Amino acid sequence: MLSGKEVATVVRAEVKERVAALAEMGRTVGLATVLVGEDAASQVYVRGKHRAATEAGMLSFDRTLPADTTQDKVEDLIRELNEDPQVDGMIVQLPLPDGLDGNQAVELIAPAKDADGLHPDSLGRLVLDRPGPRPATPAGIMRILSHYEVETSGKLAVVIGRSFLVGRPMSLLLSVKGVDCTVIQTHSRTPDLPGVAREADILIVAIGRPNFVTADFVKPGATIIDVGINRTDDGLVGDVDYDGVFDIAGAITPVPGGVGPMTIASLLENTVSAAERSAAAAGA
């Protein structure tokens, strides 16, 4: 079992040390979230992010707007946070309520403060393999693979899902020099999806469909990363039928306790990195 919770503990301890080092230089680190509406799941996620930021020694700015707010008010708040010198990293909690444009809101975030790694500038740097904030969930997955010393060079990785949040950036991170996977990105129109998935040495599933991946998708000994978090009558389950594939897979992330904790850890890492870059630019 690949415990993201265990890896996140390591990452968050590293972040806390980096925040403390900046504090010794007289530099604070601040993370701001923008939450629109009262979606229960989003509120839980945001509270978790603020709790983790506080534990790491960061300043935490929780900015909430009502569900009936306008696009202009959302954008005005983002501009305000862009100008706030105490804010090093910013997150717009997605999805926004109906009628609001989440993509436009994310594009207004100052690229230097992009804690989620989802700004077009950040994604462009990922495509070009240049330094910059990486999308939090894919970055967290890469840290899990590294922590557990999962061999990637020359391996076939199959990614099920093509969202810009996970699937697309995940494929890019797996293919960069130094990781060196051969990557197949699949989706709902992929012919014989189980057959393609069965070829994978590393199978990453991010489609939001509970227990979609069953034993016939899995190559014996494969490493499986389950990104899904689905609320069902039986509680939280992933996109992978965990019990059905556990004895076939060589390694697998659980749900909960797998990828989820790493997403928050990566947000913190992006935020402290932004603060370090800002401090270096200021000559601190």
Legacy VTK file of the C-alpha trace (Angstrom):
# vtk DataFile Version 3.0
C-alpha trace
ASCII
DATASET POLYDATA
POINTS 284 float
0.000 0.000 0.000
1.388 3.377 -1.027
0.380 5.699 1.805
0.071 9.281 0.630
-0.563 10.248 4.225
2.895 8.982 5.166
4.587 10.850 2.313
2.609 14.021 3.038
3.925 13.982 6.601
7.466 14.058 5.222
6.716 16.850 2.730
4.909 18.989 5.282
7.821 18.663 7.701
10.162 19.854 4.936
7.857 22.787 4.192
7.732 23.716 7.877
11.536 23.848 8.000
11.631 26.086 4.916
8.987 28.404 6.387
11.002 28.617 9.612
14.155 29.466 7.647
12.333 32.343 5.944
10.995 33.504 9.318
14.551 33.770 10.607
15.142 36.205 7.731
12.094 38.220 8.801
9.975 36.860 5.945
6.467 35.441 6.452
4.769 32.973 4.106
1.078 33.397 3.315
-1.507 31.192 1.586
-4.895 32.586 0.504
-7.949 30.689 -0.674
-10.951 32.026 -2.562
-14.120 30.028 -1.930
-17.393 30.990 -3.604
-20.620 29.493 -2.277
-21.356 26.886 0.362
-20.529 23.577 -1.321
-19.917 21.184 1.573
-17.077 19.270 -0.083
-15.291 22.472 -1.071
-15.614 23.802 2.475
-14.011 20.635 3.822
-11.139 20.890 1.334
-10.528 24.553 2.138
-10.546 23.949 5.890
-7.993 21.196 5.409
-5.746 23.493 3.418
-5.867 26.225 6.046
-5.234 23.802 8.877
-2.200 22.415 7.058
-0.911 25.913 6.273
-1.205 26.976 9.907
0.585 23.828 11.100
3.417 24.650 8.694
3.789 28.110 10.219
2.189 29.976 7.318
-0.232 32.865 7.454
-3.630 31.671 6.271
-6.157 33.919 4.527
-9.644 32.464 4.062
-11.673 34.633 1.681
-15.250 33.497 1.105
-17.906 34.974 -1.177
-21.632 34.093 -1.341
-22.903 31.778 -4.067
-24.820 34.624 -5.721
-21.712 36.794 -6.111
-20.836 38.172 -9.531
-17.866 37.358 -11.742
-16.653 40.924 -11.286
-16.565 40.557 -7.495
-14.631 37.302 -7.752
-12.116 38.929 -10.049
-11.826 42.040 -7.867
-10.953 39.799 -4.901
-8.293 37.979 -6.895
-6.733 41.269 -7.971
-6.744 42.426 -4.335
-4.903 39.272 -3.258
-2.458 39.650 -6.147
-1.457 43.001 -4.701
-1.259 41.829 -1.078
2.440 41.431 -0.138
1.533 38.956 2.632
0.050 36.504 0.115
2.635 34.264 -1.563
0.304 31.551 -2.814
-3.332 31.690 -3.900
-5.976 29.088 -4.702
-9.376 29.565 -6.294
-11.396 26.575 -5.089
-12.994 24.898 -8.113
-15.601 24.354 -9.338
-17.211 27.779 -9.000
-21.023 27.990 -8.815
-22.992 27.908 -12.055
-22.769 31.130 -14.006
-19.194 31.888 -12.971
-16.135 31.240 -15.125
-13.536 29.318 -13.150
-10.990 29.301 -15.964
-11.131 33.075 -16.261
-10.743 33.434 -12.496
-7.667 31.175 -12.435
-6.085 33.109 -15.312
-6.295 36.302 -13.233
-4.082 34.870 -10.489
-0.594 36.345 -10.642
1.547 33.487 -12.031
4.078 33.988 -9.231
1.313 33.244 -6.694
-0.182 30.213 -8.434
-0.247 27.651 -5.612
-2.390 25.191 -7.585
-0.059 25.185 -10.594
-3.039 25.590 -12.942
-2.398 29.035 -14.423
-1.689 28.910 -18.187
1.785 30.270 -17.475
2.477 27.397 -15.057
1.102 24.792 -17.456
3.176 26.280 -20.267
6.307 25.964 -18.122
5.374 22.345 -17.495
5.059 21.673 -21.225
8.483 23.265 -21.797
9.962 21.510 -18.729
10.973 24.825 -17.187
10.970 25.616 -13.450
7.679 26.734 -11.955
4.765 25.583 -9.822
3.468 22.176 -10.867
-0.198 21.143 -10.670
-0.639 20.000 -7.102
-2.195 16.572 -7.546
0.167 15.327 -10.296
3.145 16.727 -8.361
1.975 14.852 -5.290
1.718 11.628 -7.289
5.272 12.057 -8.547
6.454 12.463 -4.956
4.672 9.230 -3.960
6.404 7.347 -6.786
9.756 8.818 -5.748
9.280 8.168 -2.034
8.483 4.499 -2.566
11.225 4.171 -5.196
8.852 2.998 -7.919
10.939 2.452 -11.051
9.794 4.734 -13.868
12.587 4.763 -16.460
11.548 2.782 -19.519
8.221 1.792 -17.968
4.841 2.083 -19.674
2.478 4.431 -17.847
-1.202 4.550 -18.749
-3.224 7.548 -17.567
-7.007 7.152 -17.578
-8.422 10.679 -17.759
-7.461 13.833 -19.662
-8.554 16.746 -17.461
-6.270 19.757 -17.160
-6.398 19.271 -13.372
-4.802 15.827 -13.380
-4.718 13.746 -16.556
-2.934 16.028 -18.996
-0.261 17.421 -16.650
0.225 13.928 -15.211
1.130 12.593 -18.639
3.670 15.369 -19.112
5.339 14.845 -15.731
5.701 11.119 -16.380
7.404 11.700 -19.721
10.021 14.322 -18.766
13.721 13.545 -18.840
14.745 11.864 -15.618
11.372 10.144 -15.194
11.385 8.649 -18.683
8.111 6.770 -18.844
6.471 5.957 -22.139
2.977 7.377 -21.649
-0.402 6.467 -23.101
-3.208 8.852 -22.202
-6.638 7.270 -22.437
-10.205 8.525 -22.131
-13.840 7.596 -22.741
-13.308 7.114 -26.492
-10.279 4.841 -26.175
-11.012 1.471 -27.835
-10.589 -1.546 -25.549
-9.687 0.533 -22.519
-9.225 -2.507 -20.247
-6.829 -4.035 -22.771
-4.747 -0.858 -22.999
-4.684 -0.482 -19.214
-3.521 -4.088 -18.797
-0.284 -3.200 -20.568
0.622 -0.584 -17.959
3.476 -0.932 -15.507
2.098 2.210 -13.842
-1.655 2.857 -14.046
-3.013 6.244 -12.962
-6.795 6.638 -12.782
-8.490 10.038 -12.547
-12.016 9.937 -13.980
-14.395 10.373 -11.037
-16.269 7.093 -11.476
-16.458 4.890 -8.375
-14.831 1.466 -8.648
-14.532 1.801 -12.441
-11.200 0.018 -12.756
-11.576 -3.666 -11.983
-9.236 -6.654 -12.075
-9.440 -7.001 -15.871
-7.728 -3.578 -16.223
-4.657 -4.549 -14.223
-1.377 -6.147 -15.228
-0.044 -8.407 -12.461
2.493 -6.475 -10.405
1.504 -3.065 -11.742
1.648 0.090 -9.624
-1.798 1.714 -9.381
-2.401 5.332 -8.407
-6.071 6.033 -7.654
-6.885 9.741 -7.833
-10.652 9.353 -7.461
-12.564 10.419 -4.363
-16.227 9.453 -4.730
-18.892 9.742 -2.046
-21.160 6.713 -2.032
-23.612 5.075 0.372
-20.694 2.914 1.498
-18.479 5.935 2.194
-15.531 7.300 0.232
-14.279 5.086 -2.582
-11.820 5.611 -5.390
-12.008 5.098 -9.131
-10.393 1.687 -8.606
-12.065 -1.377 -7.079
-9.451 -1.566 -4.329
-10.427 -4.960 -2.914
-10.823 -6.455 -6.372
-7.358 -5.489 -7.621
-5.282 -5.493 -4.424
-3.995 -9.045 -4.826
-3.102 -8.453 -8.497
-1.335 -5.109 -8.207
2.217 -4.795 -7.012
1.429 -1.529 -5.226
-1.642 0.674 -4.873
-2.742 3.914 -3.209
-5.748 3.678 -0.867
-8.797 5.950 -0.777
-8.836 7.829 1.502
-5.249 8.343 2.606
-3.597 8.084 -0.791
-3.350 10.931 -3.277
-5.563 13.373 -1.336
-3.084 14.274 1.435
-0.374 14.806 -1.179
-2.425 17.408 -3.027
-2.472 19.632 0.053
1.211 18.981 0.729
2.041 20.039 -2.827
0.014 23.244 -2.429
2.107 24.112 0.615
5.296 23.276 -1.262
4.329 25.534 -4.162
3.525 28.341 -1.721
6.807 28.227 0.193
8.699 27.974 -3.110
6.938 31.146 -4.260
7.947 32.887 -1.039
11.553 31.800 -1.484
11.623 33.139 -5.048
10.101 36.426 -3.883
12.635 36.735 -1.063
15.520 36.011 -3.437
14.254 38.624 -5.906
14.048 41.191 -3.103
17.573 40.363 -1.980
16.377 39.147 1.404
LINES 1 285
284 0 1 2 3 4 5 6 7 8 9 10 11 12 13 14 15 16 17 18 19 20 21 22 23 24 25 26 27 28 29 30 31 32 33 34 35 36 37 38 39 40 41 42 43 44 45 46 47 48 49 50 51 52 53 54 55 56 57 58 59 60 61 62 63 64 65 66 67 68 69 70 71 72 73 74 75 76 77 78 79 80 81 82 83 84 85 86 87 88 89 90 91 92 93 94 95 96 97 98 99 100 101 102 103 104 105 106 107 108 109 110 111 112 113 114 115 116 117 118 119 120 121 122 123 124 125 126 127 128 129 130 131 132 133 134 135 136 137 138 139 140 141 142 143 144 145 146 147 148 149 150 151 152 153 154 155 156 157 158 159 160 161 162 163 164 165 166 167 168 169 170 171 172 173 174 175 176 177 178 179 180 181 182 183 184 185 186 187 188 189 190 191 192 193 194 195 196 197 198 199 200 201 202 203 204 205 206 207 208 209 210 211 212 213 214 215 216 217 218 219 220 221 222 223 224 225 226 227 228 229 230 231 232 233 234 235 236 237 238 239 240 241 242 243 244 245 246 247 248 249 250 251 252 253 254 255 256 257 258 259 260 261 262 263 264 265 266 267 268 269 270 271 272 273 274 275 276 277 278 279 280 281 282 283
